[in-house]
Amino acid sequence: MNGFYLKSGRRLLLSALLVGAIATPMMVRAATDGTSVPKTTDSAPSDADLAATKCAIGEERFLPGDYFYCLATQTYGQQHYAYAQKFFTEAAGWASKPAQYVLGIMALDGDHQPVNRPLAVAWLALASERPQSVYAVAYKSAYASATAAERQAAEKLLATMRRTYADATAAVRAEKRYTDSMATLVRLNAGGRSYCMEGLVNASDPQIDPMQCPSMQTVVNAIDKQAAGVFDGWSGHVSVGALQPVNAPAPIKSGG
């Protein structure tokens, strides 16, 4: 049995959550104050760390996989495990590889569910499907430790799961959501215009001064950078880049 299985189950899952728990809050910070994203460490976060994760609901219209992964991480830390699993699964349907990986670890470890090794292998296979995937070692380890019957059961599960969660469906769907929503920002853009993403501010509050929100280009840059991570290793992703300014700048507020 190799090092992948030597960690305690709890530490293994918390380490798995660390893969993406920081990403969404850092995207929010980058959109507001331009600070750089700190590197993750090998130390597992506590439940309190996960519960304190901040998720911007306005991100859901651009990168739902990233948003639901963030929400799942937060609810897991709050010990709302059924909701966490629901949100991880929703994120997985939007091509979130970290979510697919965590679902695999949860099934492998029996985290608030029965141990299900075929399901674990299936989720880890999906998580590691992109070239040079960081999840490939976990998948190979789980597959090597599975019995012939478990491997066969995993293949049967994959035949169904790929229709929803494989990149051929999920990443294409997520990329369309991203490009359609970013195209809306491009249409709305005017030179110097600001954008108040919900979750960063209460966009329905009439006392919010939209001019204090980040510029449209700053938001586009931050979302583009986050999308590069979400679609990392998948060849179908295209970033938006610099917006072309038009006349009459005016601030806007986002909805949920």
C-alpha positions in Angstrom: 0.0 0.0 0.0 1.6 3.3 -1.1 1.7 6.7 0.6 -1.6 7.8 -0.9 -3.4 5.5 1.5 -1.1 6.0 4.5 -2.7 9.3 5.6 -5.6 9.1 8.0 -8.9 9.3 6.2 -9.8 12.6 7.8 -6.5 14.2 6.9 -6.7 12.8 3.4 -10.0 14.4 2.8 -9.1 17.8 4.2 -5.9 17.7 2.1 -8.1 17.0 -0.9 -10.3 20.0 -0.1 -7.2 22.2 0.1 -6.7 21.6 -3.6 -9.3 24.2 -4.5 -10.5 25.8 -1.3 -8.5 28.9 -1.7 -9.1 29.5 -5.3 -12.5 31.3 -5.3 -11.8 33.7 -2.4 -8.5 34.6 -4.0 -10.2 35.4 -7.3 -12.5 37.7 -5.4 -9.5 39.5 -3.8 -7.8 39.8 -7.1 -10.8 41.5 -8.5 -10.9 44.0 -5.7 -7.4 44.8 -4.5 -5.0 43.3 -7.0 -3.2 41.2 -4.4 -1.5 38.1 -5.6 -2.7 34.5 -4.8 -0.7 32.8 -2.1 0.6 29.3 -2.8 -1.1 26.5 -1.0 0.8 24.4 1.5 0.8 20.8 2.4 -0.9 21.3 5.7 -4.6 20.3 5.9 -7.1 23.0 6.7 -9.4 22.6 9.7 -13.2 22.6 9.6 -13.1 26.2 10.8 -10.8 27.1 8.0 -13.1 25.6 5.4 -16.2 27.1 7.0 -14.6 30.6 6.8 -14.2 30.2 3.0 -15.9 33.2 1.3 -17.8 32.5 -2.0 -19.0 35.3 -4.3 -22.4 34.3 -5.7 -21.8 36.5 -8.7 -19.1 34.1 -9.9 -21.8 31.4 -10.5 -22.8 33.1 -13.8 -19.3 32.8 -15.1 -17.6 29.8 -13.5 -20.3 27.7 -11.8 -17.9 24.8 -11.2 -15.6 27.0 -9.2 -18.4 28.7 -7.3 -20.1 25.4 -6.3 -16.8 23.9 -5.3 -16.3 26.9 -3.0 -19.8 26.5 -1.6 -19.2 22.8 -1.1 -15.9 23.5 0.7 -17.6 26.0 3.0 -20.6 23.8 3.8 -18.3 20.8 4.5 -16.4 22.9 7.0 -19.8 23.8 8.6 -20.4 20.1 8.9 -23.4 20.2 6.6 -22.2 17.1 4.8 -25.2 16.3 2.7 -25.2 19.8 1.3 -21.5 19.6 0.7 -21.8 16.4 -1.3 -24.7 18.0 -3.3 -22.6 21.1 -4.1 -19.5 19.0 -5.0 -21.6 17.0 -7.4 -23.0 20.1 -8.9 -19.5 21.5 -9.4 -18.4 18.2 -10.9 -21.1 18.6 -13.5 -19.5 21.9 -14.5 -16.1 20.2 -15.1 -14.6 21.0 -11.7 -11.7 18.5 -11.5 -11.1 19.3 -7.8 -14.7 18.5 -7.0 -14.5 15.2 -8.9 -11.3 14.4 -7.0 -12.9 15.1 -3.6 -15.9 13.0 -4.5 -13.5 10.2 -5.3 -11.7 10.6 -1.9 -15.1 10.7 -0.1 -16.2 7.5 -1.7 -12.8 5.9 -1.1 -12.6 6.9 2.5 -16.3 6.4 3.4 -16.6 10.0 4.5 -20.2 10.4 5.7 -21.2 7.6 3.3 -20.5 3.9 2.9 -17.1 3.1 1.4 -17.6 2.6 -2.4 -14.3 1.7 -4.1 -15.8 1.4 -7.6 -17.4 4.8 -7.3 -14.1 6.2 -6.0 -12.2 4.8 -9.0 -14.8 6.2 -11.4 -14.7 9.7 -9.9 -10.8 9.7 -9.8 -10.8 8.5 -13.4 -12.9 11.5 -14.4 -10.8 13.9 -12.2 -7.6 12.7 -13.9 -8.8 12.6 -17.6 -6.8 15.7 -18.7 -3.2 15.4 -19.8 -0.6 15.8 -17.1 -3.4 15.8 -14.5 -2.3 16.4 -10.9 -4.9 13.7 -9.9 -3.4 10.9 -12.1 -1.3 9.5 -9.2 -4.4 9.2 -7.0 -6.3 7.5 -9.8 -3.6 5.0 -10.6 -3.1 4.2 -7.0 -6.8 3.6 -6.4 -7.1 1.6 -9.6 -4.1 -0.6 -8.7 -5.5 -1.3 -5.3 -9.0 -2.3 -6.7 -10.0 -5.8 -7.3 -10.9 -7.1 -10.7 -14.6 -6.9 -9.8 -14.3 -3.4 -8.5 -12.5 -2.3 -11.7 -15.3 -3.8 -13.7 -18.0 -2.1 -11.6 -16.1 1.2 -12.0 -16.1 0.9 -15.8 -19.9 0.3 -15.7 -20.3 3.4 -13.5 -18.1 5.5 -15.9 -20.1 4.5 -18.9 -23.0 6.4 -17.3 -21.1 9.1 -15.5 -19.1 10.3 -18.5 -22.3 11.5 -20.1 -22.6 14.2 -17.5 -19.2 14.7 -15.9 -16.6 14.0 -18.5 -15.0 17.0 -20.2 -16.6 16.1 -23.5 -19.9 17.2 -21.9 -19.1 19.1 -18.7 -16.2 21.2 -19.9 -18.1 22.1 -23.1 -21.1 23.1 -21.1 -19.0 25.1 -18.6 -17.1 26.9 -21.4 -20.3 27.9 -23.1 -21.5 29.4 -19.8 -18.2 31.2 -19.4 -18.1 32.6 -23.0 -21.7 33.7 -23.0 -21.4 35.5 -19.7 -18.1 37.1 -20.6 -19.6 38.2 -23.9 -22.3 40.0 -21.9 -19.6 41.9 -20.0 -17.9 42.8 -23.3 -21.2 44.2 -24.6 -21.8 46.1 -21.4 -18.3 47.5 -21.3 -17.6 51.2 -21.7 -14.3 52.8 -21.0 -13.7 53.1 -17.2 -16.9 51.3 -16.3 -17.0 49.5 -13.0 -18.6 46.2 -12.1 -20.1 45.2 -8.7 -20.1 41.5 -8.5 -22.6 40.1 -6.0 -20.9 38.5 -3.1 -18.2 41.2 -3.1 -20.8 43.8 -2.3 -24.5 43.8 -1.8 -25.5 44.9 -5.2 -29.1 45.5 -4.2 -28.1 48.0 -1.6 -29.0 51.5 -2.9 -26.3 53.0 -0.7 -23.5 51.1 -2.5 -21.4 53.4 -4.6 -20.8 51.5 -7.9 -17.8 53.7 -8.6 -16.0 52.1 -5.6 -16.3 48.7 -7.4 -13.5 47.4 -9.5 -13.3 48.3 -13.2 -14.8 46.0 -15.8 -11.4 45.1 -17.1 -10.1 44.2 -13.7 -13.0 41.8 -13.2 -12.5 40.3 -16.6 -8.8 39.8 -16.0 -9.6 38.1 -12.6 -12.2 35.8 -14.1 -10.0 35.0 -17.0 -7.2 34.1 -14.7 -9.5 31.9 -12.6 -11.0 30.3 -15.7 -7.4 29.3 -16.8 -7.2 27.2 -13.7 -10.7 25.7 -14.0 -10.0 24.6 -17.6 -6.3 23.9 -17.1 -5.3 21.0 -19.4 -8.5 21.2 -21.5 -7.9 22.4 -25.0 -11.3 24.0 -25.6 -10.8 27.1 -23.4 -10.3 30.5 -24.8 -9.7 33.6 -22.6 -11.4 36.9 -23.2 -8.4 39.3 -22.9 -8.5 43.0 -23.1 -11.9 44.7 -23.6 -12.4 47.3 -26.3 -13.5 50.5 -24.8 -16.6 52.3 -26.1 -18.3 55.5 -25.3 -20.2 56.8 -22.2 -18.7 55.0 -19.2 -21.3 54.1 -16.5 -21.2 51.8 -13.5 -23.4 48.7 -13.3 -24.3 46.2 -10.6 -24.4 42.4 -11.1 -27.2 40.1 -10.1 -26.9 36.6 -8.7 
